Amino acid sequence: MNLKMLLPSGVLLEEEVVKVTAEAVNGFFTLLPRHIDFVAALVPGLFTYQSPGGAEYHLAVDEGILIKQGEQVYVSTARAVAGDDLARLQETVEDELKVLGESEKKARTVMSRLEADTLRRFTRLGGER
């Protein structure tokens, strides 16, 4: 399979792989070359892939989407960090990616409130004529 990981800034990696393991909203899953076409919403967590030579590589990934179509596996995520030490990558996920996700949720909530308040004010202005 050909794995291509995309970030907003560009392509993080493009590798031939024989196995991919990731975490979706409903749990971990593994893809192998003959697996059916598949789409999954990824959650912040560990992403592992295995090269044809048998070496395993690990990344900490943020929320994203994974699409397997034929021999192509595409992963699109906002952030990803590669590393050799699984414990350190797990800490990265817990400390940075999940915290950033919570901060973004809070920021979206604040923006929604501001938008709603702005609309209320415009509605009041329209009614004062």
Chimera marker file (.cmm) of the C-alpha trace (Angstrom):
<marker_set name="trace">
<marker id="1" x="0.000" y="0.000" z="0.000" r="1" g="1" b="0" radius="0.5"/>
<marker id="2" x="1.087" y="3.579" z="-0.516" r="1" g="1" b="0" radius="0.5"/>
<marker id="3" x="0.612" y="5.743" z="2.598" r="1" g="1" b="0" radius="0.5"/>
<marker id="4" x="0.433" y="9.495" z="2.127" r="1" g="1" b="0" radius="0.5"/>
<marker id="5" x="0.075" y="11.716" z="5.206" r="1" g="1" b="0" radius="0.5"/>
<marker id="6" x="-1.063" y="15.266" z="4.517" r="1" g="1" b="0" radius="0.5"/>
<marker id="7" x="-0.786" y="18.281" z="6.800" r="1" g="1" b="0" radius="0.5"/>
<marker id="8" x="-2.029" y="21.820" z="6.090" r="1" g="1" b="0" radius="0.5"/>
<marker id="9" x="1.582" y="22.751" z="5.323" r="1" g="1" b="0" radius="0.5"/>
<marker id="10" x="2.115" y="19.908" z="2.831" r="1" g="1" b="0" radius="0.5"/>
<marker id="11" x="2.963" y="16.218" z="2.594" r="1" g="1" b="0" radius="0.5"/>
<marker id="12" x="4.519" y="14.880" z="5.815" r="1" g="1" b="0" radius="0.5"/>
<marker id="13" x="5.346" y="11.458" z="4.411" r="1" g="1" b="0" radius="0.5"/>
<marker id="14" x="4.755" y="9.172" z="1.479" r="1" g="1" b="0" radius="0.5"/>
<marker id="15" x="5.845" y="5.591" z="2.041" r="1" g="1" b="0" radius="0.5"/>
<marker id="16" x="5.196" y="2.062" z="0.840" r="1" g="1" b="0" radius="0.5"/>
<marker id="17" x="3.680" y="0.164" z="3.780" r="1" g="1" b="0" radius="0.5"/>
<marker id="18" x="2.328" y="-3.302" z="4.520" r="1" g="1" b="0" radius="0.5"/>
<marker id="19" x="0.261" y="-2.408" z="7.591" r="1" g="1" b="0" radius="0.5"/>
<marker id="20" x="-1.362" y="0.664" z="9.154" r="1" g="1" b="0" radius="0.5"/>
<marker id="21" x="-2.819" y="0.890" z="12.678" r="1" g="1" b="0" radius="0.5"/>
<marker id="22" x="-4.737" y="3.938" z="13.879" r="1" g="1" b="0" radius="0.5"/>
<marker id="23" x="-7.478" y="4.994" z="16.286" r="1" g="1" b="0" radius="0.5"/>
<marker id="24" x="-10.924" y="6.130" z="15.176" r="1" g="1" b="0" radius="0.5"/>
<marker id="25" x="-13.852" y="7.370" z="17.216" r="1" g="1" b="0" radius="0.5"/>
<marker id="26" x="-15.023" y="3.765" z="17.701" r="1" g="1" b="0" radius="0.5"/>
<marker id="27" x="-11.602" y="2.254" z="18.566" r="1" g="1" b="0" radius="0.5"/>
<marker id="28" x="-8.349" y="1.009" z="17.049" r="1" g="1" b="0" radius="0.5"/>
<marker id="29" x="-8.211" y="-0.640" z="13.637" r="1" g="1" b="0" radius="0.5"/>
<marker id="30" x="-5.574" y="-2.154" z="11.355" r="1" g="1" b="0" radius="0.5"/>
<marker id="31" x="-5.442" y="-2.002" z="7.568" r="1" g="1" b="0" radius="0.5"/>
<marker id="32" x="-3.654" y="-4.581" z="5.449" r="1" g="1" b="0" radius="0.5"/>
<marker id="33" x="-3.107" y="-4.521" z="1.644" r="1" g="1" b="0" radius="0.5"/>
<marker id="34" x="-6.199" y="-6.578" z="0.746" r="1" g="1" b="0" radius="0.5"/>
<marker id="35" x="-8.499" y="-4.755" z="3.142" r="1" g="1" b="0" radius="0.5"/>
<marker id="36" x="-11.661" y="-3.327" z="1.588" r="1" g="1" b="0" radius="0.5"/>
<marker id="37" x="-11.903" y="0.383" z="0.868" r="1" g="1" b="0" radius="0.5"/>
<marker id="38" x="-12.386" y="2.224" z="4.136" r="1" g="1" b="0" radius="0.5"/>
<marker id="39" x="-12.962" y="5.675" z="5.633" r="1" g="1" b="0" radius="0.5"/>
<marker id="40" x="-12.446" y="6.597" z="9.298" r="1" g="1" b="0" radius="0.5"/>
<marker id="41" x="-12.521" y="9.759" z="11.408" r="1" g="1" b="0" radius="0.5"/>
<marker id="42" x="-9.300" y="9.691" z="13.434" r="1" g="1" b="0" radius="0.5"/>
<marker id="43" x="-9.025" y="10.879" z="17.020" r="1" g="1" b="0" radius="0.5"/>
<marker id="44" x="-5.859" y="12.279" z="18.614" r="1" g="1" b="0" radius="0.5"/>
<marker id="45" x="-3.650" y="9.281" z="19.275" r="1" g="1" b="0" radius="0.5"/>
<marker id="46" x="-0.909" y="7.023" z="18.020" r="1" g="1" b="0" radius="0.5"/>
<marker id="47" x="-0.598" y="6.095" z="14.366" r="1" g="1" b="0" radius="0.5"/>
<marker id="48" x="1.640" y="3.160" z="13.421" r="1" g="1" b="0" radius="0.5"/>
<marker id="49" x="2.748" y="1.861" z="10.050" r="1" g="1" b="0" radius="0.5"/>
<marker id="50" x="4.998" y="-1.000" z="9.023" r="1" g="1" b="0" radius="0.5"/>
<marker id="51" x="7.423" y="-0.893" z="6.103" r="1" g="1" b="0" radius="0.5"/>
<marker id="52" x="7.842" y="-3.827" z="3.706" r="1" g="1" b="0" radius="0.5"/>
<marker id="53" x="11.099" y="-4.604" z="5.528" r="1" g="1" b="0" radius="0.5"/>
<marker id="54" x="9.222" y="-5.097" z="8.808" r="1" g="1" b="0" radius="0.5"/>
<marker id="55" x="10.276" y="-1.886" z="10.597" r="1" g="1" b="0" radius="0.5"/>
<marker id="56" x="7.527" y="-0.124" z="12.558" r="1" g="1" b="0" radius="0.5"/>
<marker id="57" x="7.198" y="3.650" z="12.724" r="1" g="1" b="0" radius="0.5"/>
<marker id="58" x="5.029" y="5.689" z="15.056" r="1" g="1" b="0" radius="0.5"/>
<marker id="59" x="3.477" y="9.136" z="14.907" r="1" g="1" b="0" radius="0.5"/>
<marker id="60" x="1.320" y="11.127" z="17.267" r="1" g="1" b="0" radius="0.5"/>
<marker id="61" x="-1.562" y="12.490" z="15.188" r="1" g="1" b="0" radius="0.5"/>
<marker id="62" x="-4.314" y="14.978" z="15.857" r="1" g="1" b="0" radius="0.5"/>
<marker id="63" x="-7.895" y="14.552" z="14.696" r="1" g="1" b="0" radius="0.5"/>
<marker id="64" x="-8.152" y="13.788" z="11.030" r="1" g="1" b="0" radius="0.5"/>
<marker id="65" x="-9.512" y="11.549" z="8.339" r="1" g="1" b="0" radius="0.5"/>
<marker id="66" x="-8.145" y="8.323" z="6.870" r="1" g="1" b="0" radius="0.5"/>
<marker id="67" x="-9.215" y="7.042" z="3.470" r="1" g="1" b="0" radius="0.5"/>
<marker id="68" x="-8.132" y="3.708" z="1.992" r="1" g="1" b="0" radius="0.5"/>
<marker id="69" x="-8.950" y="3.319" z="-1.666" r="1" g="1" b="0" radius="0.5"/>
<marker id="70" x="-7.394" y="0.360" z="-3.432" r="1" g="1" b="0" radius="0.5"/>
<marker id="71" x="-3.670" y="0.447" z="-2.690" r="1" g="1" b="0" radius="0.5"/>
<marker id="72" x="-3.736" y="4.121" z="-1.585" r="1" g="1" b="0" radius="0.5"/>
<marker id="73" x="-4.063" y="5.164" z="2.055" r="1" g="1" b="0" radius="0.5"/>
<marker id="74" x="-4.492" y="8.893" z="2.622" r="1" g="1" b="0" radius="0.5"/>
<marker id="75" x="-4.381" y="10.513" z="6.041" r="1" g="1" b="0" radius="0.5"/>
<marker id="76" x="-5.236" y="14.172" z="6.452" r="1" g="1" b="0" radius="0.5"/>
<marker id="77" x="-4.604" y="15.708" z="9.861" r="1" g="1" b="0" radius="0.5"/>
<marker id="78" x="-3.929" y="19.152" z="11.299" r="1" g="1" b="0" radius="0.5"/>
<marker id="79" x="-0.828" y="18.067" z="13.225" r="1" g="1" b="0" radius="0.5"/>
<marker id="80" x="1.452" y="15.028" z="13.427" r="1" g="1" b="0" radius="0.5"/>
<marker id="81" x="4.714" y="14.343" z="15.254" r="1" g="1" b="0" radius="0.5"/>
<marker id="82" x="7.044" y="11.432" z="14.414" r="1" g="1" b="0" radius="0.5"/>
<marker id="83" x="9.150" y="9.712" z="17.050" r="1" g="1" b="0" radius="0.5"/>
<marker id="84" x="10.871" y="6.509" z="18.056" r="1" g="1" b="0" radius="0.5"/>
<marker id="85" x="9.895" y="6.448" z="21.726" r="1" g="1" b="0" radius="0.5"/>
<marker id="86" x="6.276" y="5.343" z="22.173" r="1" g="1" b="0" radius="0.5"/>
<marker id="87" x="6.054" y="6.634" z="25.740" r="1" g="1" b="0" radius="0.5"/>
<marker id="88" x="7.175" y="10.084" z="24.624" r="1" g="1" b="0" radius="0.5"/>
<marker id="89" x="4.714" y="10.084" z="21.725" r="1" g="1" b="0" radius="0.5"/>
<marker id="90" x="1.916" y="9.117" z="24.109" r="1" g="1" b="0" radius="0.5"/>
<marker id="91" x="2.878" y="12.083" z="26.292" r="1" g="1" b="0" radius="0.5"/>
<marker id="92" x="2.814" y="14.309" z="23.196" r="1" g="1" b="0" radius="0.5"/>
<marker id="93" x="-0.712" y="13.165" z="22.415" r="1" g="1" b="0" radius="0.5"/>
<marker id="94" x="-1.888" y="13.722" z="25.965" r="1" g="1" b="0" radius="0.5"/>
<marker id="95" x="-0.064" y="16.997" z="26.579" r="1" g="1" b="0" radius="0.5"/>
<marker id="96" x="-0.232" y="18.820" z="23.265" r="1" g="1" b="0" radius="0.5"/>
<marker id="97" x="-2.743" y="17.419" z="20.817" r="1" g="1" b="0" radius="0.5"/>
<marker id="98" x="-5.627" y="16.851" z="23.225" r="1" g="1" b="0" radius="0.5"/>
<marker id="99" x="-5.002" y="20.170" z="24.994" r="1" g="1" b="0" radius="0.5"/>
<marker id="100" x="-4.936" y="21.966" z="21.636" r="1" g="1" b="0" radius="0.5"/>
<marker id="101" x="-8.148" y="20.212" z="20.685" r="1" g="1" b="0" radius="0.5"/>
<marker id="102" x="-9.825" y="21.428" z="23.874" r="1" g="1" b="0" radius="0.5"/>
<marker id="103" x="-8.522" y="24.958" z="23.320" r="1" g="1" b="0" radius="0.5"/>
<marker id="104" x="-9.895" y="24.938" z="19.789" r="1" g="1" b="0" radius="0.5"/>
<marker id="105" x="-13.284" y="23.728" z="21.059" r="1" g="1" b="0" radius="0.5"/>
<marker id="106" x="-13.358" y="26.541" z="23.607" r="1" g="1" b="0" radius="0.5"/>
<marker id="107" x="-12.390" y="29.078" z="20.945" r="1" g="1" b="0" radius="0.5"/>
<marker id="108" x="-15.154" y="27.785" z="18.650" r="1" g="1" b="0" radius="0.5"/>
<marker id="109" x="-17.662" y="28.097" z="21.504" r="1" g="1" b="0" radius="0.5"/>
<marker id="110" x="-16.608" y="31.682" z="22.173" r="1" g="1" b="0" radius="0.5"/>
<marker id="111" x="-16.809" y="32.512" z="18.450" r="1" g="1" b="0" radius="0.5"/>
<marker id="112" x="-20.299" y="30.980" z="18.240" r="1" g="1" b="0" radius="0.5"/>
<marker id="113" x="-21.446" y="33.122" z="21.160" r="1" g="1" b="0" radius="0.5"/>
<marker id="114" x="-19.983" y="36.249" z="19.564" r="1" g="1" b="0" radius="0.5"/>
<marker id="115" x="-21.683" y="35.454" z="16.266" r="1" g="1" b="0" radius="0.5"/>
<marker id="116" x="-25.032" y="34.842" z="17.988" r="1" g="1" b="0" radius="0.5"/>
<marker id="117" x="-24.691" y="38.091" z="19.957" r="1" g="1" b="0" radius="0.5"/>
<marker id="118" x="-23.859" y="40.016" z="16.776" r="1" g="1" b="0" radius="0.5"/>
<marker id="119" x="-26.915" y="38.579" z="15.016" r="1" g="1" b="0" radius="0.5"/>
<marker id="120" x="-29.148" y="39.502" z="17.976" r="1" g="1" b="0" radius="0.5"/>
<marker id="121" x="-27.842" y="43.065" z="17.875" r="1" g="1" b="0" radius="0.5"/>
<marker id="122" x="-28.429" y="43.355" z="14.126" r="1" g="1" b="0" radius="0.5"/>
<marker id="123" x="-31.955" y="41.988" z="14.625" r="1" g="1" b="0" radius="0.5"/>
<marker id="124" x="-32.628" y="44.623" z="17.287" r="1" g="1" b="0" radius="0.5"/>
<marker id="125" x="-31.274" y="47.378" z="15.024" r="1" g="1" b="0" radius="0.5"/>
<marker id="126" x="-33.574" y="46.234" z="12.228" r="1" g="1" b="0" radius="0.5"/>
<marker id="127" x="-36.600" y="46.336" z="14.545" r="1" g="1" b="0" radius="0.5"/>
<marker id="128" x="-35.928" y="49.896" z="15.753" r="1" g="1" b="0" radius="0.5"/>
<marker id="129" x="-36.816" y="51.584" z="12.451" r="1" g="1" b="0" radius="0.5"/>
<link id1="1" id2="2" r="1" g="1" b="0" radius="0.2"/>
<link id1="2" id2="3" r="1" g="1" b="0" radius="0.2"/>
<link id1="3" id2="4" r="1" g="1" b="0" radius="0.2"/>
<link id1="4" id2="5" r="1" g="1" b="0" radius="0.2"/>
<link id1="5" id2="6" r="1" g="1" b="0" radius="0.2"/>
<link id1="6" id2="7" r="1" g="1" b="0" radius="0.2"/>
<link id1="7" id2="8" r="1" g="1" b="0" radius="0.2"/>
<link id1="8" id2="9" r="1" g="1" b="0" radius="0.2"/>
<link id1="9" id2="10" r="1" g="1" b="0" radius="0.2"/>
<link id1="10" id2="11" r="1" g="1" b="0" radius="0.2"/>
<link id1="11" id2="12" r="1" g="1" b="0" radius="0.2"/>
<link id1="12" id2="13" r="1" g="1" b="0" radius="0.2"/>
<link id1="13" id2="14" r="1" g="1" b="0" radius="0.2"/>
<link id1="14" id2="15" r="1" g="1" b="0" radius="0.2"/>
<link id1="15" id2="16" r="1" g="1" b="0" radius="0.2"/>
<link id1="16" id2="17" r="1" g="1" b="0" radius="0.2"/>
<link id1="17" id2="18" r="1" g="1" b="0" radius="0.2"/>
<link id1="18" id2="19" r="1" g="1" b="0" radius="0.2"/>
<link id1="19" id2="20" r="1" g="1" b="0" radius="0.2"/>
<link id1="20" id2="21" r="1" g="1" b="0" radius="0.2"/>
<link id1="21" id2="22" r="1" g="1" b="0" radius="0.2"/>
<link id1="22" id2="23" r="1" g="1" b="0" radius="0.2"/>
<link id1="23" id2="24" r="1" g="1" b="0" radius="0.2"/>
<link id1="24" id2="25" r="1" g="1" b="0" radius="0.2"/>
<link id1="25" id2="26" r="1" g="1" b="0" radius="0.2"/>
<link id1="26" id2="27" r="1" g="1" b="0" radius="0.2"/>
<link id1="27" id2="28" r="1" g="1" b="0" radius="0.2"/>
<link id1="28" id2="29" r="1" g="1" b="0" radius="0.2"/>
<link id1="29" id2="30" r="1" g="1" b="0" radius="0.2"/>
<link id1="30" id2="31" r="1" g="1" b="0" radius="0.2"/>
<link id1="31" id2="32" r="1" g="1" b="0" radius="0.2"/>
<link id1="32" id2="33" r="1" g="1" b="0" radius="0.2"/>
<link id1="33" id2="34" r="1" g="1" b="0" radius="0.2"/>
<link id1="34" id2="35" r="1" g="1" b="0" radius="0.2"/>
<link id1="35" id2="36" r="1" g="1" b="0" radius="0.2"/>
<link id1="36" id2="37" r="1" g="1" b="0" radius="0.2"/>
<link id1="37" id2="38" r="1" g="1" b="0" radius="0.2"/>
<link id1="38" id2="39" r="1" g="1" b="0" radius="0.2"/>
<link id1="39" id2="40" r="1" g="1" b="0" radius="0.2"/>
<link id1="40" id2="41" r="1" g="1" b="0" radius="0.2"/>
<link id1="41" id2="42" r="1" g="1" b="0" radius="0.2"/>
<link id1="42" id2="43" r="1" g="1" b="0" radius="0.2"/>
<link id1="43" id2="44" r="1" g="1" b="0" radius="0.2"/>
<link id1="44" id2="45" r="1" g="1" b="0" radius="0.2"/>
<link id1="45" id2="46" r="1" g="1" b="0" radius="0.2"/>
<link id1="46" id2="47" r="1" g="1" b="0" radius="0.2"/>
<link id1="47" id2="48" r="1" g="1" b="0" radius="0.2"/>
<link id1="48" id2="49" r="1" g="1" b="0" radius="0.2"/>
<link id1="49" id2="50" r="1" g="1" b="0" radius="0.2"/>
<link id1="50" id2="51" r="1" g="1" b="0" radius="0.2"/>
<link id1="51" id2="52" r="1" g="1" b="0" radius="0.2"/>
<link id1="52" id2="53" r="1" g="1" b="0" radius="0.2"/>
<link id1="53" id2="54" r="1" g="1" b="0" radius="0.2"/>
<link id1="54" id2="55" r="1" g="1" b="0" radius="0.2"/>
<link id1="55" id2="56" r="1" g="1" b="0" radius="0.2"/>
<link id1="56" id2="57" r="1" g="1" b="0" radius="0.2"/>
<link id1="57" id2="58" r="1" g="1" b="0" radius="0.2"/>
<link id1="58" id2="59" r="1" g="1" b="0" radius="0.2"/>
<link id1="59" id2="60" r="1" g="1" b="0" radius="0.2"/>
<link id1="60" id2="61" r="1" g="1" b="0" radius="0.2"/>
<link id1="61" id2="62" r="1" g="1" b="0" radius="0.2"/>
<link id1="62" id2="63" r="1" g="1" b="0" radius="0.2"/>
<link id1="63" id2="64" r="1" g="1" b="0" radius="0.2"/>
<link id1="64" id2="65" r="1" g="1" b="0" radius="0.2"/>
<link id1="65" id2="66" r="1" g="1" b="0" radius="0.2"/>
<link id1="66" id2="67" r="1" g="1" b="0" radius="0.2"/>
<link id1="67" id2="68" r="1" g="1" b="0" radius="0.2"/>
<link id1="68" id2="69" r="1" g="1" b="0" radius="0.2"/>
<link id1="69" id2="70" r="1" g="1" b="0" radius="0.2"/>
<link id1="70" id2="71" r="1" g="1" b="0" radius="0.2"/>
<link id1="71" id2="72" r="1" g="1" b="0" radius="0.2"/>
<link id1="72" id2="73" r="1" g="1" b="0" radius="0.2"/>
<link id1="73" id2="74" r="1" g="1" b="0" radius="0.2"/>
<link id1="74" id2="75" r="1" g="1" b="0" radius="0.2"/>
<link id1="75" id2="76" r="1" g="1" b="0" radius="0.2"/>
<link id1="76" id2="77" r="1" g="1" b="0" radius="0.2"/>
<link id1="77" id2="78" r="1" g="1" b="0" radius="0.2"/>
<link id1="78" id2="79" r="1" g="1" b="0" radius="0.2"/>
<link id1="79" id2="80" r="1" g="1" b="0" radius="0.2"/>
<link id1="80" id2="81" r="1" g="1" b="0" radius="0.2"/>
<link id1="81" id2="82" r="1" g="1" b="0" radius="0.2"/>
<link id1="82" id2="83" r="1" g="1" b="0" radius="0.2"/>
<link id1="83" id2="84" r="1" g="1" b="0" radius="0.2"/>
<link id1="84" id2="85" r="1" g="1" b="0" radius="0.2"/>
<link id1="85" id2="86" r="1" g="1" b="0" radius="0.2"/>
<link id1="86" id2="87" r="1" g="1" b="0" radius="0.2"/>
<link id1="87" id2="88" r="1" g="1" b="0" radius="0.2"/>
<link id1="88" id2="89" r="1" g="1" b="0" radius="0.2"/>
<link id1="89" id2="90" r="1" g="1" b="0" radius="0.2"/>
<link id1="90" id2="91" r="1" g="1" b="0" radius="0.2"/>
<link id1="91" id2="92" r="1" g="1" b="0" radius="0.2"/>
<link id1="92" id2="93" r="1" g="1" b="0" radius="0.2"/>
<link id1="93" id2="94" r="1" g="1" b="0" radius="0.2"/>
<link id1="94" id2="95" r="1" g="1" b="0" radius="0.2"/>
<link id1="95" id2="96" r="1" g="1" b="0" radius="0.2"/>
<link id1="96" id2="97" r="1" g="1" b="0" radius="0.2"/>
<link id1="97" id2="98" r="1" g="1" b="0" radius="0.2"/>
<link id1="98" id2="99" r="1" g="1" b="0" radius="0.2"/>
<link id1="99" id2="100" r="1" g="1" b="0" radius="0.2"/>
<link id1="100" id2="101" r="1" g="1" b="0" radius="0.2"/>
<link id1="101" id2="102" r="1" g="1" b="0" radius="0.2"/>
<link id1="102" id2="103" r="1" g="1" b="0" radius="0.2"/>
<link id1="103" id2="104" r="1" g="1" b="0" radius="0.2"/>
<link id1="104" id2="105" r="1" g="1" b="0" radius="0.2"/>
<link id1="105" id2="106" r="1" g="1" b="0" radius="0.2"/>
<link id1="106" id2="107" r="1" g="1" b="0" radius="0.2"/>
<link id1="107" id2="108" r="1" g="1" b="0" radius="0.2"/>
<link id1="108" id2="109" r="1" g="1" b="0" radius="0.2"/>
<link id1="109" id2="110" r="1" g="1" b="0" radius="0.2"/>
<link id1="110" id2="111" r="1" g="1" b="0" radius="0.2"/>
<link id1="111" id2="112" r="1" g="1" b="0" radius="0.2"/>
<link id1="112" id2="113" r="1" g="1" b="0" radius="0.2"/>
<link id1="113" id2="114" r="1" g="1" b="0" radius="0.2"/>
<link id1="114" id2="115" r="1" g="1" b="0" radius="0.2"/>
<link id1="115" id2="116" r="1" g="1" b="0" radius="0.2"/>
<link id1="116" id2="117" r="1" g="1" b="0" radius="0.2"/>
<link id1="117" id2="118" r="1" g="1" b="0" radius="0.2"/>
<link id1="118" id2="119" r="1" g="1" b="0" radius="0.2"/>
<link id1="119" id2="120" r="1" g="1" b="0" radius="0.2"/>
<link id1="120" id2="121" r="1" g="1" b="0" radius="0.2"/>
<link id1="121" id2="122" r="1" g="1" b="0" radius="0.2"/>
<link id1="122" id2="123" r="1" g="1" b="0" radius="0.2"/>
<link id1="123" id2="124" r="1" g="1" b="0" radius="0.2"/>
<link id1="124" id2="125" r="1" g="1" b="0" radius="0.2"/>
<link id1="125" id2="126" r="1" g="1" b="0" radius="0.2"/>
<link id1="126" id2="127" r="1" g="1" b="0" radius="0.2"/>
<link id1="127" id2="128" r="1" g="1" b="0" radius="0.2"/>
<link id1="128" id2="129" r="1" g="1" b="0" radius="0.2"/>
</marker_set>
